[in-house]
Structures are given as structure tokens and as C-alpha cells.
Amino acid sequence: MDASGPLISPADLAADLADDRADERARVTVLDVRYALGGPPGREAHASGHVPGAAYVDLDEDLADPPGEGGRHPLPDEARFAAAMRRAGVRDDRPVVVYDDWQGRAAARAWWLLRHHGHRDVRVLDGGWTAWLEEGHPVEVGETHPAPGDFTVAASKGAAVVGADDVLDVEVLVDARAPERYRGETEPVDPVAGHIPGAVNVPTTDNLDEHGRFRSPAELRARYARVGADTAGSVAAYCGSGVTAAHDLLAMEVAGIRAALYPGSWSGWVTDPSRPVATG
């Protein structure tokens, strides 16, 4: 698999999986990270149909720790995350493709975590499950039982994070939530409305075209240039719980912009009432 960027098209993944059947050495590990905020786990959807060979990964159980001071979706314990990835068949020497049915938002979290913990070849299926079906690629039903992988957490982290004590010092802090949540006009999930002072709003919906695919590198770079992310000395992103911010990080990666994640995001920020809040 050509790891020239963080995205892969359904056609290219289908070709890679066909190569797998012809040559065991070319195997690709596929992870199904379907997720619905506040809805049932995606395991039933996975059993009803998935990309052939894909292993199901539960966002709440495998890609986050329990809610607390770190927000609604804190980063998972390293050992627990590594064990989950090994159960899903992830190997250090094999490329990984992740997908969801949420326009890449949950898949981006898995992509970021694997990159953060040292896996060098991870890509997101552009358009996700919807695009896979629309293009008529094969579907497998039933549970998947992959051979255990050997994924290990690297000693040095591959993706940067910023904590609550330092987030106000970030030159360009991107808020990935919907504009009305950013402005504090509504807050359907967290107890306080508003945004972190100084943050700029680039909703995840801005990353996608009318077909639910990521915009071109040039288009994405232009969008993030509007908030100064293309030339800033430091860039970070946050969202409500730390999940969908990875979608903006993925989009910036496509655009050639490196940025850090504030994992606690808004839900972690507002656990301390002494922290400032901005609206408008």
C-alpha cells in the first residue's frame, strides 16, 4: 500500500485487499470504527456488513478512557489501547486502514491514536463505509476473528498533544465544533457554552466536499490559511470531547500542516470553573 498521504480511496483499498488474497505478505489490517454519539455501539452494524476482513473497534471502550477531569473521551490508557489494537490484528509491520460511517470523525480518532503511539502506516478510508457501498465493493457479514497482532507502543510519540495548562499559549488554536456551539449560542452536551479564549472556528464539516470526501490538499490549505494555521509557529485543535478534533488534524495533515491535539477539549476545559470562557 502506497502510504503517500493519510487518506485512501475505496478503489485503492479494494485493490489492496485483492492483492492480499494473492500475496499474504501484502496484507492490510482494516479497522471498522463505526460510532454514533449517544447511540448504540457499532458492533451490530459491523456484523450486518463490513469491509471484508475488517475488525470492529469500539470508540468508547478501545479509543478512550472513562469520562472525568480529562473530559468525556480522555486518551485511553496506553496498555489498554495497545491490547485492543492487538486484538484487532494490528501489527507493527503492516499498514492499517480505518473507516467509519461518520464522515471520518471516529476513524480520524483511531488514525491519530495509532500515529501518536508510533504506528507509521495508517490511513483513513476517504468517504468511509458510505463510499465503499456506493462504489459497489464487496461486503462481508458476521463477526470477524482476526489473528492477534503484535502492535507495541513506541517510546517516542508520533503526534503531539497540548495540555490545559499550555493551550492558551498556542498561536492558532482551532475549535472543530459547529459554529453555534463555538459561539456559545447552544450547548447540547457539555454544562457550559462557549469556547476557549483566542480559539478560531473551523468546523469539521468544512473539511468535506458535497460527497462527504475530504477536500483537495490545496482547498484545505486555503481554508486553514484563513485562520493563520499555515504559517503559525504552533497549531492545535480541540472539539467537544477530543474525538472530532482529530478530523481537523487529519484535514491539516492532508494540507501539509502539522498540529497538536488538546485531548481534554471543551469537556475537559470546563471541569475547572476558574478557566476562562469566551462567547461570540
C-alpha positions as CSV (number, residue, x, y, z in Angstrom):
1,M,0.0,0.0,0.0
2,D,1.3,3.4,-1.0
3,A,1.5,5.5,2.2
4,S,1.9,8.8,0.4
5,G,-0.8,10.5,2.5
6,P,-3.3,9.9,5.3
7,L,-6.2,9.0,3.1
8,I,-7.0,6.1,0.8
9,S,-9.8,5.8,-1.7
10,P,-12.3,2.9,-1.7
11,A,-11.0,1.7,-5.1
12,D,-7.4,1.7,-3.8
13,L,-8.3,-0.2,-0.7
14,A,-10.3,-2.7,-2.7
15,A,-7.2,-3.3,-4.9
16,D,-5.0,-3.7,-1.9
17,L,-7.4,-6.3,-0.4
18,A,-7.4,-8.1,-3.7
19,D,-3.6,-8.1,-3.6
20,D,-3.8,-9.6,-0.1
21,R,-5.7,-12.6,-1.4
22,A,-2.9,-13.1,-4.0
23,D,0.0,-12.4,-1.7
24,E,-0.1,-12.9,2.1
25,R,2.9,-10.5,2.5
26,A,0.8,-7.6,1.2
27,R,-1.8,-7.9,3.9
28,V,-3.6,-4.7,5.1
29,T,-5.3,-4.5,8.5
30,V,-8.7,-2.9,8.3
31,L,-10.5,-1.4,11.3
32,D,-14.2,-0.6,11.5
33,V,-14.7,2.2,13.9
34,R,-18.4,3.0,13.3
35,Y,-19.8,5.1,16.0
36,A,-22.9,7.2,16.8
37,L,-22.7,9.9,19.5
38,G,-25.2,8.9,22.2
39,G,-26.3,5.9,20.1
40,P,-25.7,2.1,20.3
41,P,-22.3,0.7,19.7
42,G,-21.4,-0.1,16.1
43,R,-20.8,-3.8,16.7
44,E,-24.3,-4.8,15.4
45,A,-23.8,-2.7,12.3
46,H,-20.4,-4.3,11.8
47,A,-21.9,-7.8,12.0
48,S,-24.6,-6.8,9.4
49,G,-21.9,-5.8,6.9
50,H,-18.4,-4.6,6.8
51,V,-15.3,-4.3,4.6
52,P,-14.0,-7.8,4.1
53,G,-11.7,-8.8,7.0
54,A,-12.3,-5.6,9.0
55,A,-12.2,-5.9,12.7
56,Y,-14.6,-3.9,14.8
57,V,-13.1,-1.3,17.3
58,D,-15.3,0.3,19.9
59,L,-14.6,4.0,20.3
60,D,-15.8,4.2,23.9
61,E,-14.1,1.0,25.0
62,D,-10.9,0.9,23.0
63,L,-10.1,4.5,22.0
64,A,-10.9,6.4,25.2
65,D,-10.8,6.2,28.9
66,P,-13.9,6.7,31.1
67,P,-15.1,10.3,31.4
68,G,-13.6,12.5,34.1
69,E,-11.4,15.6,34.6
70,G,-9.8,14.8,31.3
71,G,-13.1,15.3,29.5
72,R,-15.8,13.0,28.0
73,H,-13.3,11.0,25.9
74,P,-9.8,11.1,27.5
75,L,-7.0,9.4,25.7
76,P,-7.0,5.7,26.5
77,D,-4.5,4.1,28.8
78,E,-1.6,3.1,26.7
79,A,-1.5,-0.6,27.7
80,R,-5.3,-1.0,27.2
81,F,-5.1,0.7,23.8
82,A,-2.2,-1.5,22.7
83,A,-4.1,-4.6,23.8
84,A,-7.2,-3.5,21.9
85,M,-5.2,-3.0,18.8
86,R,-3.5,-6.4,19.1
87,R,-7.0,-8.0,19.5
88,A,-8.0,-6.3,16.3
89,G,-5.0,-7.8,14.5
90,V,-2.9,-4.6,14.2
91,R,0.8,-5.4,13.5
92,D,3.7,-3.0,13.6
93,D,4.9,-4.1,10.1
94,R,1.5,-4.0,8.3
95,P,-0.4,-1.0,7.0
96,V,-3.7,-0.1,8.7
97,V,-6.8,1.4,7.2
98,V,-9.6,2.7,9.4
99,Y,-13.1,3.7,8.4
100,D,-16.5,4.7,9.9
101,D,-19.9,5.9,8.9
102,W,-19.5,9.3,10.5
103,Q,-17.6,11.1,7.6
104,G,-14.3,10.1,9.1
105,R,-14.7,11.6,12.6
106,A,-14.3,8.4,14.6
107,A,-11.8,7.0,12.1
108,A,-9.7,10.1,12.5
109,R,-9.5,9.4,16.2
110,A,-8.2,5.9,15.6
111,W,-5.8,7.2,12.9
112,W,-4.4,9.8,15.3
113,L,-4.1,7.4,18.3
114,L,-2.2,4.8,16.2
115,R,0.1,7.5,14.8
116,H,0.6,9.0,18.3
117,H,1.6,5.6,19.6
118,G,4.1,5.0,16.9
119,H,2.5,3.2,14.0
120,R,4.0,4.6,10.8
121,D,1.5,3.5,8.2
122,V,-2.1,4.4,9.0
123,R,-4.7,5.8,6.6
124,V,-8.4,6.7,6.7
125,L,-10.8,5.4,4.1
126,D,-12.0,8.6,2.3
127,G,-15.8,8.6,2.3
128,G,-15.9,5.7,4.8
129,W,-18.5,3.0,4.7
130,T,-20.9,5.0,2.6
131,A,-18.4,5.5,-0.2
132,W,-17.4,1.8,0.0
133,L,-21.1,0.8,-0.6
134,E,-21.7,3.5,-3.2
135,E,-18.8,2.2,-5.3
136,G,-20.1,-1.4,-5.1
137,H,-17.2,-3.0,-3.3
138,P,-17.5,-6.4,-1.6
139,V,-19.3,-6.7,1.8
140,E,-18.7,-9.3,4.4
141,V,-21.2,-10.2,7.1
142,G,-20.9,-11.8,10.5
143,E,-18.3,-11.4,13.3
144,T,-14.6,-11.1,12.4
145,H,-12.0,-13.0,14.4
146,P,-8.6,-11.7,13.3
147,A,-5.3,-13.3,14.2
148,P,-3.8,-11.4,17.2
149,G,-1.4,-8.6,16.2
150,D,1.9,-7.6,17.7
151,F,1.3,-3.8,18.0
152,T,3.5,-2.1,20.6
153,V,3.5,1.4,21.9
154,A,6.6,3.3,20.7
155,A,8.8,5.0,23.3
156,S,8.6,8.3,21.4
157,K,5.2,9.8,20.5
158,G,4.5,10.3,16.8
159,A,1.8,13.0,17.2
160,A,1.9,16.0,19.6
161,V,-0.5,16.8,22.4
162,V,-1.0,20.0,24.4
163,G,-2.4,20.2,27.9
164,A,-4.8,22.5,29.6
165,D,-2.0,24.5,31.2
166,D,-0.4,25.3,27.8
167,V,-3.3,25.5,25.5
168,L,-3.8,29.3,25.8
169,D,-0.2,29.7,24.6
170,V,-0.9,28.0,21.3
171,E,-0.6,30.5,18.4
172,V,-3.5,29.2,16.4
173,L,-6.0,27.1,18.4
174,V,-8.7,25.5,16.2
175,D,-12.1,24.7,17.5
176,A,-13.6,21.9,15.4
177,R,-17.2,22.2,16.7
178,A,-20.2,23.5,14.9
179,P,-20.3,27.4,14.7
180,E,-23.3,27.8,17.0
181,R,-21.5,25.7,19.7
182,Y,-18.3,27.7,19.2
183,R,-20.2,30.9,19.7
184,G,-21.9,29.7,22.8
185,E,-25.4,30.0,21.3
186,T,-26.2,26.4,22.1
187,E,-24.5,23.6,24.0
188,P,-26.3,20.3,23.8
189,V,-23.8,18.1,25.6
190,D,-21.5,20.0,28.0
191,P,-22.6,22.0,31.0
192,V,-21.0,25.3,29.9
193,A,-21.4,27.0,26.5
194,G,-18.7,29.0,24.7
195,H,-15.1,28.4,23.6
196,I,-11.6,28.7,24.8
197,P,-10.4,32.3,24.5
198,G,-8.5,33.1,21.4
199,A,-9.7,29.9,19.6
200,V,-10.7,30.1,15.9
201,N,-13.5,28.0,14.5
202,V,-13.0,25.5,11.6
203,P,-15.9,23.1,11.8
204,T,-15.2,19.5,10.7
205,T,-17.9,20.0,8.0
206,D,-15.7,22.5,6.3
207,N,-13.2,19.7,5.6
208,L,-15.5,17.8,3.3
209,D,-17.0,18.3,-0.1
210,E,-20.6,17.7,-1.1
211,H,-19.9,14.0,-1.5
212,G,-18.6,13.6,2.0
213,R,-15.0,13.2,0.8
214,F,-12.1,15.3,2.1
215,R,-11.4,18.4,0.0
216,S,-8.2,18.6,-2.0
217,P,-4.9,19.5,-0.3
218,A,-5.0,22.9,-1.9
219,E,-8.6,23.6,-0.8
220,L,-7.9,22.5,2.7
221,R,-4.7,24.5,3.0
222,A,-6.6,27.6,1.8
223,R,-9.3,27.1,4.4
224,Y,-6.8,26.7,7.2
225,A,-4.8,29.6,5.9
226,R,-7.8,31.8,6.6
227,V,-7.2,31.3,10.3
228,G,-3.4,31.5,10.0
229,A,-2.7,27.9,10.6
230,D,-0.5,27.6,7.5
231,T,2.2,29.9,8.8
232,A,1.8,29.7,12.6
233,G,4.6,28.6,14.9
234,S,2.2,26.4,16.9
235,V,-1.2,25.0,16.0
236,A,-3.5,22.8,18.0
237,A,-7.1,21.6,17.7
238,Y,-9.9,20.7,20.1
239,C,-13.6,19.9,19.9
240,G,-16.2,18.9,22.5
241,S,-14.7,15.7,23.8
242,G,-11.4,15.3,21.9
243,V,-12.7,12.9,19.2
244,T,-13.8,15.1,16.3
245,A,-10.8,17.4,16.7
246,A,-8.8,14.6,15.1
247,H,-10.8,15.2,11.9
248,D,-9.4,18.7,11.7
249,L,-5.9,17.3,12.5
250,L,-6.4,14.8,9.6
251,A,-7.5,17.6,7.3
252,M,-4.5,19.7,8.2
253,E,-2.2,16.7,7.6
254,V,-3.7,16.4,4.1
255,A,-3.0,20.1,3.7
256,G,0.6,19.7,4.9
257,I,0.1,21.4,8.2
258,R,1.2,19.7,11.4
259,A,-0.9,20.4,14.5
260,A,-1.2,19.1,18.1
261,L,-4.3,17.8,19.9
262,Y,-5.8,19.2,23.1
263,P,-7.3,15.8,24.3
264,G,-9.4,17.2,27.0
265,S,-11.1,19.6,24.7
266,W,-14.1,21.7,25.7
267,S,-15.5,19.0,28.0
268,G,-12.2,18.9,29.9
269,W,-11.7,22.6,29.9
270,V,-14.9,23.4,31.7
271,T,-14.3,20.9,34.5
272,D,-12.3,23.7,36.2
273,P,-14.6,26.7,36.8
274,S,-11.6,29.0,37.1
275,R,-10.7,28.6,33.4
276,P,-11.8,31.5,31.2
277,V,-14.7,31.1,28.7
278,A,-15.4,33.2,25.7
279,T,-18.6,33.6,23.6
280,G,-19.5,35.1,20.3
